[in-house]
Amino acid sequence: MALYTETVMDHFMNPRNVGEIEDADGVGEVGNAKCGDIMKMYLKIKDGIIVDVKFETFGCGSAIASSSMATEMIKGKSIEDALAVTNKQVVEALGGLPAHKLHCSVLAEEAVKSAVKDYYDRNGIPYDKKRFPDCGNCEACHMV
């Protein structure tokens, strides 16, 4: 069996939604030097729907593929639906990741949440702080 699925390789070689949104409504950045992977996600939101999403990732192929897949999974969705996307769903959509690369999918989930949190903060929207990651102290960084 190959280490990476065709879907992982496709999202690594041809990532979707790469780049920056200049006038993003929410921007989230997760990861740190300890992890070796850093993800930045940009959201454009209209009437509670994510109408555009882009990412910039510094990291391995699994990190890039996880970021790409996560953007595909949340584009066109409501904020609540985007917040419901889990790292396990990202892994399933990619057709699997090696165990030592699962932290990349966690970072993708946390990048989405971090960008939504930024959107809430910018707009004074109240939220439950327990729903959002504290990167630098995040689960993904403790997995490596």
C-alpha positions, 0 to 999 in steps of 0.5 A: 500500500502506498504511504499517501492516497491519490487524493492526498497526492492530488491536493498536495500537487494541485492544492485548491484555494491557495493564496490570500484574501486581501480584505478577509473577514476572518484570518486564522493562523495556527502551528508553530516551529515545534510542529514544523507546520504553519497554516494561515486561513482567510475567510470571506463571509456574507450573511453567515456563509463562507463565500470564499476561503484561501490558505497559505501553508508552510509545511509538508505535503500532508499539511498542504493537502489537509489545508486544501481539503478543509477549504473545499469542505467549508466553502459555501457552507454556513459558519456553524457547518464549517465549525462542525468540520473535524480533523477526522472528516478531513482525513476521511475526505483525503482517504487517510493519512499516515498516523504520524501525519494526523496532526496536519488534519488537526491543524487544518480543523484548528485553522478554520476555527481560528479564522472564524474566531477572528471573524467573531472578534472583529465583529463583536459576535459573542461565542463560547471560548471553549470551541476554539483552539489555543494554538501554541498549546494546541492538540496538534502540537502535542501529537508530534 
